[in-house]
Amino acid sequence: MNILNNKNYKAILWDNDGILVNTEQWYYKATLEAFASFSIKLSSDDFYTYFLEGSSGTSVYASLHGLSESNIASLKQKRNELYNEYLSKEDIVIEGVKETLEKLKSNYVMAIVTSSRKSHFETIHNRTGLLKYFNFVITREDYAFSKPSPEPYLTAANRSGFNIEECVAIEDSPRGLLAAKAASIDCIVIPNQLTKKADFNGATYKLENITDIPSVLLPNNE
């Protein structure tokens, strides 16, 4: 395949949720159950629109359905409790991730660029064993504006020590793709079940599976 290895990338900047770990389905389930406790139905389409495509999320969606600030706070607490419960017992590492990272680690500086806060990120990776593959992590505390702002990726590129054109992002959502494009960073997209119908126009390359990445990045398909 070797389609992108002539780009001379030096750093791979990985999204976390939906690329490395399958947390989005559990976040959706926890959010769905939290809203249901207030007799509010959250469809998969609305979840995509408010939580994945946009960044308005829980507060705006709850407000649209008439919840007070105190009820919104209670809803968020319930969602977080359910989500943490799922994370503590479910196998969330996406199939093929460890093998892919193992193949790439000696050829690139690698970083995770996530919208999660540090405490949340640490909860997610408490049992994954993935962090040993990465040189550094950029969490929500490291920048002022979240994706689709370019700031997370610009922050990561600066931390890597490489120029923008020497970095490539790996994303699964339109919001993440927009962030990479706004930073002028090439972006490989791997849609997941929640984002597979999205428009990824402008992606540098679109793959079906994370295990395809070495074949498009590594010289001579190492």
C-alpha positions as CSV (number, residue, x, y, z in Angstrom):
1,M,0.0,0.0,0.0
2,N,2.7,2.5,1.1
3,I,0.6,5.5,0.0
4,L,1.8,8.1,2.5
5,N,5.3,7.0,3.4
6,N,6.8,9.5,1.0
7,K,5.4,12.3,3.2
8,N,8.4,12.1,5.6
9,Y,6.2,12.1,8.7
10,K,8.1,12.2,12.0
11,A,5.3,12.3,14.5
12,I,1.9,10.6,14.8
13,L,-0.7,12.4,16.8
14,W,-3.5,10.0,17.9
15,D,-7.0,10.8,19.0
16,N,-7.9,8.7,22.0
17,D,-11.7,7.9,22.2
18,G,-12.8,5.8,19.2
19,I,-9.3,5.3,17.9
20,L,-7.3,3.7,20.7
21,V,-10.0,2.8,23.1
22,N,-13.7,2.0,22.6
23,T,-15.0,4.4,25.2
24,E,-17.6,6.3,23.0
25,Q,-20.1,3.5,23.1
26,W,-19.9,3.3,26.9
27,Y,-20.1,7.1,27.2
28,Y,-23.2,7.0,25.0
29,K,-24.7,4.2,27.1
30,A,-24.0,6.1,30.3
31,T,-25.4,9.3,28.9
32,L,-28.5,7.5,27.5
33,E,-29.3,6.0,30.9
34,A,-28.7,9.3,32.7
35,F,-31.1,11.1,30.4
36,A,-33.6,8.3,30.7
37,S,-33.6,8.7,34.5
38,F,-35.1,12.2,33.7
39,S,-37.5,10.7,31.1
40,I,-35.6,12.2,28.2
41,K,-34.9,10.0,25.2
42,L,-31.4,10.5,23.6
43,S,-31.3,9.1,20.1
44,S,-28.1,7.9,18.4
45,D,-28.6,10.7,15.9
46,D,-28.9,13.4,18.6
47,F,-25.9,11.9,20.3
48,Y,-23.9,12.2,17.1
49,T,-25.1,15.8,16.5
50,Y,-24.6,17.2,20.0
51,F,-21.8,15.2,21.4
52,L,-19.6,14.0,18.4
53,E,-20.2,16.5,15.6
54,G,-20.6,19.5,17.8
55,S,-19.2,20.3,21.2
56,S,-22.4,21.5,23.0
57,G,-23.0,18.2,24.8
58,T,-24.9,17.5,27.9
59,S,-25.7,20.9,29.2
60,V,-27.2,22.3,26.0
61,Y,-29.2,19.1,25.2
62,A,-30.5,18.9,28.8
63,S,-31.5,22.6,28.7
64,L,-33.4,22.1,25.4
65,H,-35.5,19.5,27.3
66,G,-36.2,21.9,30.2
67,L,-33.9,20.7,32.9
68,S,-32.8,23.1,35.6
69,E,-29.2,23.7,36.4
70,S,-29.5,21.6,39.6
71,N,-31.0,18.7,37.6
72,I,-28.3,19.0,34.9
73,A,-25.7,18.7,37.7
74,S,-27.4,15.6,39.0
75,L,-27.7,14.2,35.5
76,K,-23.9,14.7,34.9
77,Q,-23.1,13.1,38.2
78,K,-25.2,10.0,37.4
79,R,-23.6,9.8,33.9
80,N,-20.1,10.0,35.3
81,E,-20.8,7.4,37.9
82,L,-22.2,5.0,35.2
83,Y,-19.4,5.8,32.8
84,N,-16.7,5.1,35.4
85,E,-18.4,1.9,36.3
86,Y,-18.3,0.7,32.7
87,L,-14.7,1.8,32.3
88,S,-13.7,-0.2,35.3
89,K,-15.0,-3.5,34.1
90,E,-15.2,-3.5,30.3
91,D,-12.3,-4.3,27.9
92,I,-12.0,-1.0,26.0
93,V,-8.8,-1.4,24.0
94,I,-9.8,-1.6,20.3
95,E,-8.8,-4.7,18.6
96,G,-5.5,-4.4,16.7
97,V,-4.3,-1.3,18.5
98,K,-1.4,-2.8,20.5
99,E,-0.1,-4.7,17.5
100,T,-0.2,-1.5,15.4
101,L,1.5,0.7,18.0
102,E,4.2,-2.0,18.4
103,K,5.0,-1.8,14.7
104,L,5.1,2.0,14.6
105,K,6.8,2.9,17.9
106,S,10.4,2.7,16.7
107,N,9.8,4.8,13.6
108,Y,7.8,7.8,15.0
109,V,7.4,10.1,17.9
110,M,3.9,9.3,19.1
111,A,1.4,11.3,21.2
112,I,-2.2,11.2,22.2
113,V,-4.2,14.4,21.7
114,T,-7.5,14.1,23.6
115,S,-10.4,16.3,24.7
116,S,-10.6,14.4,28.0
117,R,-9.4,16.0,31.2
118,K,-6.3,14.4,32.8
119,S,-8.2,12.6,35.6
120,H,-10.7,11.2,33.1
121,F,-7.9,10.1,30.8
122,E,-6.1,8.4,33.6
123,T,-9.2,6.5,34.5
124,I,-9.6,5.3,30.9
125,H,-6.0,4.1,30.7
126,N,-5.7,2.6,34.2
127,R,-5.9,-0.9,32.7
128,T,-5.1,-0.5,29.0
129,G,-1.3,-0.8,29.0
130,L,-1.1,1.6,26.0
131,L,0.7,4.6,27.5
132,K,4.1,3.0,27.2
133,Y,3.9,3.5,23.4
134,F,3.6,7.2,23.6
135,N,6.2,10.0,24.1
136,F,3.6,12.4,25.6
137,V,-0.1,13.1,26.1
138,I,-2.0,16.3,25.5
139,T,-5.2,16.5,27.6
140,R,-7.9,19.2,28.0
141,E,-5.8,21.1,30.6
142,D,-3.1,21.7,28.0
143,Y,-5.0,24.1,25.8
144,A,-7.7,26.8,26.0
145,F,-10.0,25.7,23.1
146,S,-11.0,22.1,22.4
147,K,-11.5,20.4,19.0
148,P,-12.5,21.5,16.4
149,S,-10.2,24.3,17.3
150,P,-6.7,23.7,15.9
151,E,-5.1,24.5,19.3
152,P,-4.9,20.9,20.6
153,Y,-3.0,19.7,17.5
154,L,-0.8,22.9,17.3
155,T,0.1,22.3,21.0
156,A,1.0,18.7,20.2
157,A,3.0,19.6,17.1
158,N,5.0,22.2,19.1
159,R,5.6,19.6,21.9
160,S,6.9,17.1,19.4
161,G,9.6,19.4,18.1
162,F,8.7,18.8,14.5
163,N,7.2,21.0,11.8
164,I,3.5,20.8,11.0
165,E,4.2,19.1,7.7
166,E,6.1,16.4,9.6
167,C,3.1,15.5,11.7
168,V,0.0,13.3,10.9
169,A,-3.2,13.0,12.9
170,I,-5.3,9.9,13.4
171,E,-9.0,10.7,13.9
172,D,-12.4,9.1,13.9
173,S,-14.8,12.1,14.0
174,P,-15.6,15.1,11.8
175,R,-14.7,17.4,14.8
176,G,-11.3,15.9,15.1
177,L,-10.7,16.1,11.3
178,L,-11.7,19.8,11.3
179,A,-9.2,20.4,14.2
180,A,-6.4,18.7,12.3
181,K,-7.2,20.5,9.0
182,A,-7.4,23.9,10.8
183,A,-3.9,23.2,12.1
184,S,-2.8,22.3,8.6
185,I,-1.9,18.8,9.7
186,D,-2.5,15.8,7.5
187,C,-5.2,13.5,8.9
188,I,-5.9,9.8,8.5
189,V,-9.5,9.0,9.3
190,I,-10.8,5.7,10.7
191,P,-14.6,6.0,11.2
192,N,-16.2,4.0,14.0
193,Q,-19.7,2.7,14.4
194,L,-21.0,6.1,15.6
195,T,-19.2,8.1,12.9
196,K,-19.2,5.8,9.9
197,K,-22.0,7.8,8.1
198,A,-20.2,11.2,8.6
199,D,-18.8,13.3,5.9
200,F,-15.0,13.1,6.0
201,N,-14.3,15.2,3.0
202,G,-10.8,16.7,3.3
203,A,-9.2,13.7,5.0
204,T,-5.7,12.9,3.7
205,Y,-6.7,9.3,3.7
206,K,-9.6,7.1,5.0
207,L,-9.0,3.6,6.3
208,E,-11.3,0.9,7.5
209,N,-9.2,-0.4,10.3
210,I,-6.4,0.7,12.6
211,T,-4.3,-2.3,11.5
212,D,-4.1,-0.7,8.0
213,I,-2.0,2.2,9.3
214,P,1.5,0.6,9.1
215,S,0.9,-0.3,5.4
216,V,0.3,3.3,4.5
217,L,3.0,4.9,6.7
218,L,5.9,2.6,7.1
219,P,8.7,2.6,4.5
220,N,8.7,-0.7,2.6
221,N,5.8,-1.9,4.8
222,E,8.2,-2.8,7.7
